[in-house]
Amino acid sequence: MADRNRILAMFVLAFGLAGCEAECAVSTAKLSDAAMASAINDETKAPTVAASTFAADSPAIYATVKLSNAPAETKVKATFHYLEGGDRQITEDEVEAGGTSYVSFTLSPPTNGWPAGQYETRFLLNGKETMRLPFNVAPTTVAAAGEVAPAAPPVPVATREAAPVADQKAPAAAATPAMKLMRDDKFGFSYEMPTTWTYRVNPNKDYVVEGPKGTDSYELSIILQFVTKSTNKGSSATAQAQALVEQIQGAPNGAIKSSDMLKMAGQEGPYFVATYTAKNSTGAAVPFAHAQVVLDHGPYYYLISYSGPGPIYEKYLNVFQHLVETFAFTK
């Protein structure tokens, strides 16, 4: 997946506009394959029944993550947060491990059961947050442990249609999946994404939303990037968008297919659709499609993009459209 991550970084991050806010330590250790589960292997600690929604009477909720190439006494921490009505940390746990193995953390229910709502697990490696994993708790009558609870019908989608990718036949659009509400108090926004999709925070502190591993939607990425205005004086949403346009125009076969102003979260921001050639997860060079919108709100510019190989981009375009429709500022 190295090529995929390199391409995403090249075409989504604005050069010189949003660098790391903190230095990233060099280490051989890394975390991957994070999952919530209702059951794990007692010996390996790997998840055996992955889940994103749990019943209020679940006897235990597990958070697992794979630690790789770790020196002895590497510290792995998980913090658990309840997001209804704010962001409240409910507990945390830390272990020391080395080598390559799964690490698991167990949440035991309070006396009266789990409160229904949105939760989040945050994984830290040697004190630095590396990824976040959302999960839900639903009433027992709605969902059993290990099952995804059905969501209310999504808001009808009515946004701009992306330009087709040349020389490729796009598959039929995927049905709009069940959605879950995501909320971030630091940057003050919320949006809806599919219940089976997850997100992580990369070293640049951007949010990367991805489909499940093992599916074609894992080829896609929705990235939310936050550019601090105070460190980019004299810039604007238009200038941020133009910097991204210039990046893509300099990419192999990079071309801007359309551009306009898009209404999102009660305001208008510059929007464009582009194509370029990049390598997919198998290493094959294929046409990619890319949609980008930039919003100006409070102390930040919000750079929101959707990209992936052309046919898969078209197939799941409704997911990005739904995000656009439900995105809202909370402060």
C-alpha positions as CSV (number, residue, x, y, z in Angstrom):
1,M,0.0,0.0,0.0
2,A,3.1,2.2,0.0
3,D,2.4,3.5,-3.5
4,R,-1.2,4.2,-2.6
5,N,-0.2,6.2,0.5
6,R,2.5,8.1,-1.5
7,I,0.0,9.1,-4.2
8,L,-2.6,10.2,-1.7
9,A,0.0,12.4,0.0
10,M,1.1,13.9,-3.3
11,F,-2.3,14.8,-4.6
12,V,-4.2,15.7,-1.4
13,L,-1.8,17.7,0.8
14,A,-1.0,21.2,-0.2
15,F,2.8,21.9,-0.5
16,G,3.9,24.3,2.2
17,L,0.4,24.9,3.4
18,A,-0.1,22.4,6.2
19,G,2.9,20.7,7.6
20,C,3.2,18.6,10.7
21,E,2.2,20.5,13.8
22,A,4.5,18.3,15.8
23,E,7.7,16.4,15.1
24,C,7.3,12.7,14.3
25,A,9.7,10.4,16.0
26,V,11.5,7.9,13.8
27,S,10.8,4.3,15.0
28,T,10.6,0.8,13.6
29,A,7.4,0.2,15.5
30,K,4.0,0.7,13.9
31,L,0.3,0.0,14.5
32,S,-2.1,-1.4,11.9
33,D,-5.2,-3.4,11.5
34,A,-7.2,-1.8,14.3
35,A,-10.6,-3.3,15.0
36,M,-13.4,-3.3,17.5
37,A,-14.7,-6.8,18.3
38,S,-17.1,-8.7,20.4
39,A,-14.7,-11.7,20.7
40,I,-11.0,-12.2,20.4
41,N,-8.6,-15.2,20.3
42,D,-7.4,-15.6,23.9
43,E,-3.9,-16.6,22.9
44,T,-3.1,-14.3,19.9
45,K,-5.4,-11.4,21.0
46,A,-6.5,-11.1,17.3
47,P,-10.2,-10.3,16.8
48,T,-12.5,-13.3,15.9
49,V,-15.8,-11.4,15.7
50,A,-15.3,-7.9,14.4
51,A,-18.1,-5.4,15.1
52,S,-18.8,-1.7,14.8
53,T,-22.1,-1.7,16.7
54,F,-22.7,-3.4,20.1
55,A,-25.8,-4.0,22.3
56,A,-26.2,-2.1,25.5
57,D,-25.9,-5.3,27.5
58,S,-22.7,-6.5,25.7
59,P,-20.6,-8.4,28.3
60,A,-17.4,-6.9,26.9
61,I,-16.1,-4.7,24.1
62,Y,-12.7,-5.3,22.7
63,A,-10.3,-3.0,20.9
64,T,-7.5,-4.7,19.1
65,V,-4.5,-3.5,17.1
66,K,-1.5,-5.1,15.5
67,L,1.9,-4.0,16.7
68,S,4.8,-4.6,14.3
69,N,8.6,-4.4,14.4
70,A,8.5,-3.0,17.9
71,P,11.5,-2.8,20.2
72,A,11.1,-4.2,23.7
73,E,9.0,-2.1,26.1
74,T,7.2,-0.3,23.3
75,K,4.1,1.4,24.8
76,V,0.7,1.0,23.3
77,K,-2.2,2.9,24.8
78,A,-6.0,2.9,24.0
79,T,-8.2,5.7,25.2
80,F,-12.0,5.3,25.0
81,H,-14.4,8.2,24.4
82,Y,-18.1,8.8,24.6
83,L,-19.1,11.3,22.0
84,E,-22.7,12.1,22.7
85,G,-23.1,15.7,23.9
86,G,-19.3,16.3,23.6
87,D,-16.1,14.4,23.8
88,R,-15.7,12.7,27.1
89,Q,-12.9,10.2,27.8
90,I,-14.3,7.3,29.9
91,T,-11.2,5.2,30.5
92,E,-7.8,4.3,29.1
93,D,-5.3,1.4,29.3
94,E,-1.6,1.0,28.3
95,V,0.5,-2.1,27.8
96,E,4.2,-2.6,27.0
97,A,5.1,-5.1,24.2
98,G,7.7,-5.9,21.6
99,G,8.1,-7.7,18.3
100,T,5.1,-8.3,16.2
101,S,1.8,-9.3,17.8
102,Y,-1.8,-8.2,18.4
103,V,-2.5,-6.1,21.4
104,S,-6.0,-6.0,22.9
105,F,-7.9,-3.8,25.3
106,T,-11.1,-4.8,27.1
107,L,-14.0,-2.5,28.1
108,S,-16.2,-3.9,30.8
109,P,-19.8,-2.5,31.0
110,P,-21.0,-0.3,33.8
111,T,-23.6,-1.7,36.2
112,N,-26.6,-0.3,34.2
113,G,-25.1,-1.3,30.8
114,W,-23.6,0.8,28.1
115,P,-25.3,4.1,27.3
116,A,-26.5,4.1,23.7
117,G,-24.6,6.4,21.2
118,Q,-21.4,7.1,19.4
119,Y,-18.0,6.1,20.9
120,E,-14.4,6.2,19.7
121,T,-11.2,4.4,20.5
122,R,-7.9,6.2,20.0
123,F,-4.7,4.3,19.8
124,L,-1.4,5.8,20.8
125,L,2.1,4.5,20.1
126,N,4.8,5.6,22.6
127,G,2.5,8.5,23.6
128,K,1.6,9.7,20.1
129,E,-1.9,9.2,18.6
130,T,-1.8,7.1,15.4
131,M,-5.4,6.2,14.6
132,R,-9.0,6.5,15.7
133,L,-11.7,3.9,15.4
134,P,-15.4,4.7,15.9
135,F,-18.0,2.3,17.2
136,N,-21.7,2.5,18.4
137,V,-23.8,1.2,21.2
138,A,-27.4,0.5,20.3
139,P,-30.3,-0.7,22.6
140,T,-30.4,-4.5,22.9
141,T,-33.6,-4.6,20.8
142,V,-31.9,-2.9,17.9
143,A,-28.6,-4.7,17.6
144,A,-26.9,-7.8,19.1
145,A,-23.2,-7.8,19.8
146,G,-21.2,-8.2,16.6
147,E,-24.0,-7.0,14.3
148,V,-24.4,-3.6,12.6
149,A,-27.6,-1.9,13.5
150,P,-29.7,-0.4,10.6
151,A,-29.6,3.3,10.3
152,A,-32.5,5.7,9.5
153,P,-32.9,6.3,5.7
154,P,-30.2,8.7,4.6
155,V,-30.9,12.2,3.4
156,P,-31.5,12.3,-0.4
157,V,-28.4,13.2,-2.3
158,A,-28.4,16.2,-4.6
159,T,-24.9,17.5,-5.4
160,R,-22.9,18.1,-8.5
161,E,-22.0,15.1,-10.6
162,A,-18.3,14.3,-11.2
163,A,-16.9,14.2,-14.7
164,P,-16.5,10.7,-16.0
165,V,-13.0,9.1,-16.3
166,A,-12.0,8.6,-20.0
167,D,-11.7,5.2,-21.5
168,Q,-13.3,3.4,-18.5
169,K,-16.7,2.0,-18.0
170,A,-17.9,2.7,-14.5
171,P,-19.8,0.0,-12.6
172,A,-23.3,0.6,-11.4
173,A,-23.4,2.9,-8.4
174,A,-23.4,1.1,-5.0
175,A,-26.5,1.3,-3.0
176,T,-26.3,4.1,-0.3
177,P,-25.3,2.2,2.8
178,A,-26.4,2.6,6.4
179,M,-24.7,5.7,7.9
180,K,-23.3,6.7,11.3
181,L,-22.7,10.2,12.6
182,M,-19.1,11.3,13.2
183,R,-18.3,14.4,15.2
184,D,-15.0,16.2,16.0
185,D,-15.0,18.8,18.8
186,K,-11.4,20.1,18.2
187,F,-12.1,21.3,14.6
188,G,-15.8,21.7,15.2
189,F,-17.6,19.7,12.5
190,S,-19.8,16.6,12.0
191,Y,-20.7,14.4,9.1
192,E,-22.1,11.0,8.2
193,M,-20.1,8.1,6.8
194,P,-21.0,4.4,6.2
195,T,-21.2,2.3,9.4
196,T,-18.6,-0.2,8.0
197,W,-16.1,2.5,7.0
198,T,-13.4,3.6,9.4
199,Y,-11.1,6.6,9.8
200,R,-7.6,7.2,11.1
201,V,-5.5,10.3,11.8
202,N,-2.3,10.3,9.8
203,P,1.0,11.9,11.1
204,N,0.0,15.3,9.6
205,K,-3.2,15.1,11.8
206,D,-5.5,14.8,8.7
207,Y,-8.5,12.6,8.9
208,V,-8.4,9.7,6.4
209,V,-11.7,7.9,5.8
210,E,-11.5,4.5,4.2
211,G,-13.7,1.6,3.2
212,P,-13.2,-1.9,4.7
213,K,-10.1,-3.9,3.9
214,G,-10.7,-6.6,1.4
215,T,-13.3,-4.6,-0.6
216,D,-13.0,-2.4,-3.6
217,S,-13.9,0.6,-1.5
218,Y,-10.6,0.3,0.3
219,E,-9.0,1.8,-2.8
220,L,-10.7,5.1,-2.1
221,S,-9.9,7.8,0.4
222,I,-11.8,10.7,1.8
223,I,-9.4,13.1,3.4
224,L,-10.2,16.0,5.7
225,Q,-7.3,18.4,6.1
226,F,-7.2,21.4,8.4
227,V,-5.0,24.4,7.5
228,T,-4.5,27.0,10.3
229,K,-5.1,30.5,9.1
230,S,-2.8,32.1,11.6
231,T,0.2,30.4,10.1
232,N,-1.0,31.0,6.5
233,K,-1.6,34.8,6.6
234,G,-2.8,36.3,3.4
235,S,-4.2,33.0,2.1
236,S,-7.8,32.2,1.2
237,A,-10.0,29.3,0.4
238,T,-9.6,30.1,-3.3
239,A,-5.8,30.2,-2.9
240,Q,-5.8,26.9,-1.1
241,A,-7.8,25.4,-3.9
242,Q,-5.6,26.9,-6.6
243,A,-2.5,25.3,-5.0
244,L,-4.2,21.9,-5.2
245,V,-5.1,22.6,-8.8
246,E,-1.5,23.3,-9.7
247,Q,-0.4,20.1,-8.0
248,I,-2.7,18.0,-10.0
249,Q,-1.9,19.7,-13.2
250,G,1.7,18.8,-12.6
251,A,0.9,15.1,-12.1
252,P,1.0,12.4,-14.8
253,N,-1.9,13.2,-17.2
254,G,-3.2,15.6,-14.6
255,A,-6.2,17.6,-15.8
256,I,-9.0,19.7,-14.3
257,K,-12.3,18.5,-15.7
258,S,-14.6,21.1,-14.0
259,S,-14.6,23.8,-11.4
260,D,-17.3,25.8,-9.7
261,M,-18.5,27.0,-6.3
262,L,-20.2,24.3,-4.1
263,K,-22.7,25.0,-1.3
264,M,-21.7,22.9,1.7
265,A,-22.4,23.4,5.5
266,G,-24.4,26.6,4.7
267,Q,-21.6,28.3,2.8
268,E,-20.0,28.3,-0.6
269,G,-16.5,27.1,-1.3
270,P,-14.3,26.5,-4.4
271,Y,-14.8,23.0,-5.8
272,F,-13.2,21.1,-8.7
273,V,-13.1,17.6,-10.2
274,A,-9.8,16.3,-11.7
275,T,-8.2,13.2,-13.2
276,Y,-4.6,11.9,-13.3
277,T,-2.8,8.7,-13.6
278,A,-1.6,6.9,-10.5
279,K,-0.8,3.4,-9.2
280,N,-3.6,1.4,-7.5
281,S,-3.0,-1.0,-4.6
282,T,-1.7,-3.7,-7.1
283,G,0.9,-1.4,-8.6
284,A,-0.9,-0.9,-11.9
285,A,-1.0,2.6,-13.3
286,V,-4.7,3.6,-13.9
287,P,-6.8,6.7,-14.3
288,F,-7.7,8.2,-10.9
289,A,-10.6,10.7,-10.3
290,H,-10.4,13.4,-7.6
291,A,-13.1,15.7,-6.2
292,Q,-12.0,18.6,-3.9
293,V,-13.8,21.3,-2.0
294,V,-12.3,24.0,0.3
295,L,-14.3,25.7,3.1
296,D,-13.3,28.8,5.1
297,H,-14.6,28.6,8.7
298,G,-13.4,30.0,11.9
299,P,-9.6,29.6,12.4
300,Y,-9.2,27.0,9.7
301,Y,-9.4,26.2,6.0
302,Y,-11.1,22.8,5.6
303,L,-9.7,20.9,2.6
304,I,-12.0,17.9,1.9
305,S,-11.2,15.5,-0.9
306,Y,-12.5,12.2,-2.4
307,S,-10.2,10.2,-4.7
308,G,-9.6,6.7,-6.2
309,P,-9.4,4.7,-9.4
310,G,-12.1,5.9,-11.8
311,P,-14.6,3.1,-11.9
312,I,-14.5,2.6,-8.1
313,Y,-14.7,6.4,-7.6
314,E,-17.9,6.5,-9.6
315,K,-19.3,3.4,-7.9
316,Y,-19.1,5.0,-4.4
317,L,-19.6,8.6,-5.3
318,N,-22.8,8.6,-3.4
319,V,-20.8,8.1,-0.2
320,F,-18.9,11.4,-0.8
321,Q,-22.1,13.1,-1.9
322,H,-23.8,12.1,1.4
323,L,-20.8,13.5,3.3
324,V,-21.2,16.8,1.5
325,E,-25.0,16.8,2.3
326,T,-24.5,16.0,6.0
327,F,-21.3,18.0,6.8
328,A,-22.0,20.7,9.4
329,F,-20.0,23.0,11.5
330,T,-20.6,22.6,15.2
331,K,-18.9,25.7,16.5
